[in-house]
Amino acid sequence: MTRPTHNHTVTAPSAHEVWPVLAKDEPIALVNERGWRLSGRVETLSRDRQCLWIQLDAGLGRQLIHHQDGFVLEDERSAG
């Protein structure tokens, strides 16, 4: 499912879907419904693709995100 948010394309996993296959060190941005944005690089993705670790930009550490935490994947390749 895609929907526009702040002129970006966002991919939202439903309650029963998991994160898509993401490569290690792939640039990534996640946004929640309040507009809180996390950006960085994929550190690791769990085998069942329910959780991912993101190494945050600007040296802000890393964050564990579950696919049901309310974040959606922002597709930066579609950002204008």
HELIX and SHEET records of a PDB file:
HELIX    1   1 ASP A   57  GLY A   59  5                                   3    
HELIX    2   2 GLU A   76  SER A   78  5                                   3    
SHEET    1   A 7 THR A   2  THR A   5  0                                        
SHEET    2   A 7 HIS A   8  THR A  11 -1                                        
SHEET    3   A 7 PHE A  71  ASP A  75 -1                                        
SHEET    4   A 7 PRO A  27  ASN A  32 -1                                        
SHEET    5   A 7 ARG A  37  LEU A  45 -1                                        
SHEET    6   A 7 CYS A  51  LEU A  56 -1                                        
SHEET    7   A 7 ARG A  62  HIS A  66 -1                                        
END                                                                             
